[in-house]
């Protein structure tokens, strides 16, 4: 099955929609509540109830917060393609989330899969944050563009090596245990757990030597 482009609110714009629809590429884009969409020629209202009929946790069986959702078929005013508007409410957030996708949604699980895909994309943001904070992606003294490219390349190799190394289950468990030996707070993102555990392990080796 083809992949799908998952984009946050920055992608809510006519050029983005036209590009993906012209290329016949699947997309899932978070849109603003003032976006004009049509359902059978009638403008869609973005005023939705506080609780929607379907529950994400019950549908997927995953550890999602209490999220309810619904969906309907819509069109953009200037296009003929049928799209799907996913309406999502998180009980911890007052503002609902609206997602527009080019992928057909014939079943409840199809809708839940797309919503789950949107929430999973935040792991990408965490990955970039990890690169910046732990591997100091933005802290370099070089100014030559080719040198900066080489620096990024070496950094990505180091991260790839770390990720490959951490696929060893026993080593994973060891680093997770070390990262929580003296925890100030629980760290959910795995790379932070492993990095803190690795730092503790290397510091211990340095002290012993």
C-alpha positions as CSV (number, residue, x, y, z in Angstrom):
1,X,0.0,0.0,0.0
2,X,1.2,3.5,-0.8
3,X,2.6,5.7,2.0
4,X,0.9,8.8,3.2
5,X,2.3,12.3,3.8
6,X,1.4,13.5,7.3
7,X,1.6,17.2,7.7
8,X,0.8,19.6,10.5
9,X,-1.1,22.9,10.2
10,X,1.7,24.6,8.2
11,X,0.5,22.5,5.2
12,X,-3.0,23.9,5.3
13,X,-3.0,25.8,2.0
14,X,-4.3,25.6,-1.6
15,X,-0.8,25.0,-3.2
16,X,-0.2,22.0,-0.9
17,X,-3.6,20.5,-1.6
18,X,-3.3,21.1,-5.4
19,X,0.2,19.6,-5.5
20,X,-0.7,16.3,-3.7
21,X,-4.0,15.9,-5.6
22,X,-2.3,16.6,-9.0
23,X,0.4,14.0,-8.1
24,X,-2.3,11.6,-6.9
25,X,-0.4,11.2,-3.6
26,X,-2.2,10.4,-0.3
27,X,-2.0,13.1,2.4
28,X,-3.2,13.7,5.9
29,X,-3.1,17.4,6.8
30,X,-4.2,19.1,10.0
31,X,-6.3,22.1,8.9
32,X,-7.6,25.2,10.6
33,X,-11.2,25.6,11.6
34,X,-11.7,28.4,9.1
35,X,-11.0,26.2,6.1
36,X,-13.8,26.2,3.5
37,X,-15.0,22.7,2.8
38,X,-18.2,21.5,1.1
39,X,-20.4,18.5,1.9
40,X,-22.9,18.0,-0.9
41,X,-22.4,21.6,-1.9
42,X,-23.0,22.9,1.6
43,X,-20.2,24.6,3.6
44,X,-19.1,22.4,6.5
45,X,-19.5,23.7,10.0
46,X,-16.6,23.2,12.4
47,X,-18.7,23.5,15.5
48,X,-18.7,20.0,16.9
49,X,-20.0,18.4,20.1
50,X,-17.8,17.9,23.2
51,X,-18.0,14.2,22.8
52,X,-17.9,12.4,19.4
53,X,-19.4,8.9,18.7
54,X,-16.2,6.8,18.4
55,X,-13.4,6.2,20.8
56,X,-9.8,5.8,19.6
57,X,-8.6,3.7,22.5
58,X,-11.4,1.2,22.1
59,X,-11.0,1.0,18.3
60,X,-7.3,0.4,18.2
61,X,-6.6,-1.1,21.6
62,X,-3.6,1.1,22.1
63,X,-2.7,3.3,25.1
64,X,-4.1,6.6,23.7
65,X,-5.6,9.2,25.9
66,X,-9.4,9.4,25.9
67,X,-9.9,10.6,22.3
68,X,-13.2,10.6,20.5
69,X,-13.6,11.1,16.7
70,X,-15.9,11.1,13.7
71,X,-15.6,11.7,10.0
72,X,-17.4,12.8,6.9
73,X,-16.9,13.1,3.1
74,X,-16.0,16.6,1.9
75,X,-14.6,18.4,-1.1
76,X,-12.5,21.5,-1.6
77,X,-14.4,24.3,-3.4
78,X,-12.0,24.3,-6.4
79,X,-11.6,20.5,-6.8
80,X,-13.7,17.5,-7.7
81,X,-11.9,14.9,-5.7
82,X,-13.7,13.4,-2.7
83,X,-11.8,13.9,0.5
84,X,-12.4,12.9,4.1
85,X,-12.6,15.3,7.1
86,X,-11.6,13.6,10.4
87,X,-12.9,15.4,13.5
88,X,-10.9,14.6,16.7
89,X,-11.5,15.6,20.3
90,X,-9.1,15.0,23.1
91,X,-10.8,15.4,26.5
92,X,-7.6,17.0,27.8
93,X,-7.7,19.7,25.2
94,X,-10.5,22.3,24.7
95,X,-9.7,22.8,21.0
96,X,-10.7,20.0,18.6
97,X,-8.4,18.7,15.8
98,X,-9.5,18.7,12.2
99,X,-7.6,16.4,9.7
100,X,-8.1,16.4,6.0
101,X,-7.1,13.3,4.0
102,X,-7.3,12.2,0.4
103,X,-7.4,8.6,1.5
104,X,-10.9,6.9,1.5
105,X,-12.2,6.0,5.0
106,X,-14.7,3.2,4.5
107,X,-14.4,1.7,8.0
108,X,-14.0,2.7,11.7
109,X,-10.5,1.2,11.8
110,X,-9.4,3.1,8.7
111,X,-10.4,6.4,10.4
112,X,-8.7,5.3,13.7
113,X,-5.5,4.3,11.7
114,X,-5.2,7.8,10.2
115,X,-5.7,9.6,13.5
116,X,-3.1,7.4,15.1
117,X,-0.7,8.2,12.2
118,X,-1.1,11.9,12.9
119,X,-0.3,11.5,16.6
120,X,2.6,9.2,15.8
121,X,4.3,11.9,13.7
122,X,5.2,13.7,16.9
123,X,7.9,11.1,17.4
124,X,9.7,12.8,14.4
125,X,9.6,16.1,16.3
126,X,11.1,14.4,19.3
127,X,13.8,12.9,17.2
128,X,14.9,16.3,15.9
129,X,14.7,17.7,19.4
130,X,17.0,14.8,20.5
131,X,19.5,15.6,17.8
132,X,19.6,19.3,18.8
133,X,19.7,18.8,22.6
134,X,21.7,15.6,23.1
135,X,24.0,15.5,20.0
136,X,24.2,19.3,19.7
137,X,23.1,19.5,16.1
138,X,23.1,23.3,16.2
139,X,26.3,23.9,18.2
140,X,29.1,24.0,15.7
141,X,31.9,26.5,15.1
142,X,32.5,25.8,11.4
143,X,31.1,28.2,8.8
144,X,32.0,26.6,5.5
145,X,28.8,25.0,3.9
146,X,30.6,21.8,2.8
147,X,32.1,21.4,6.3
148,X,28.6,21.9,7.8
149,X,27.3,19.2,5.5
150,X,30.1,16.8,6.5
151,X,29.3,17.6,10.2
152,X,25.6,16.7,9.7
153,X,26.6,13.5,7.8
154,X,28.9,12.4,10.6
155,X,26.3,13.2,13.2
156,X,23.7,11.1,11.4
157,X,26.1,8.2,11.1
158,X,26.7,8.4,14.9
159,X,23.0,8.5,15.6
160,X,22.4,5.5,13.2
161,X,25.2,3.6,14.9
162,X,23.6,4.3,18.3
163,X,20.2,3.3,17.1
164,X,21.6,0.1,15.6
165,X,23.6,-0.7,18.7
166,X,20.5,-0.1,20.9
167,X,18.5,-2.7,19.0
168,X,20.3,-5.3,21.2
169,X,17.5,-6.1,23.7
170,X,19.7,-6.8,26.7
171,X,21.7,-3.5,26.2
172,X,18.4,-1.6,25.9
173,X,17.2,-3.0,29.2
174,X,20.5,-2.2,30.9
175,X,20.4,1.4,29.7
176,X,16.8,1.9,30.7
177,X,17.5,0.5,34.1
178,X,20.5,2.8,34.5
179,X,18.5,5.8,33.3
180,X,16.0,5.3,36.1
181,X,18.5,4.5,38.9
182,X,18.4,8.0,40.2
183,X,15.4,9.5,38.3
184,X,14.4,13.1,38.7
185,X,11.4,12.5,36.5
186,X,10.2,9.7,34.3
187,X,11.5,10.0,30.7
188,X,9.1,8.6,28.1
189,X,11.0,9.1,24.9
190,X,13.3,6.0,24.5
191,X,16.3,7.8,23.0
192,X,16.5,10.1,26.1
193,X,16.3,7.0,28.4
194,X,19.1,5.2,26.5
195,X,21.2,8.4,26.2
196,X,21.1,9.1,29.9
197,X,21.8,5.5,30.7
198,X,24.8,5.5,28.3
199,X,26.1,8.7,29.8
200,X,25.9,7.1,33.3
201,X,27.7,4.0,32.0
202,X,30.5,5.9,30.4
203,X,30.9,8.1,33.4
204,X,31.2,5.0,35.6
205,X,33.8,3.5,33.3
206,X,35.8,6.8,33.3
207,X,35.7,6.9,37.1
208,X,36.9,3.3,37.5
209,X,39.7,3.8,35.0
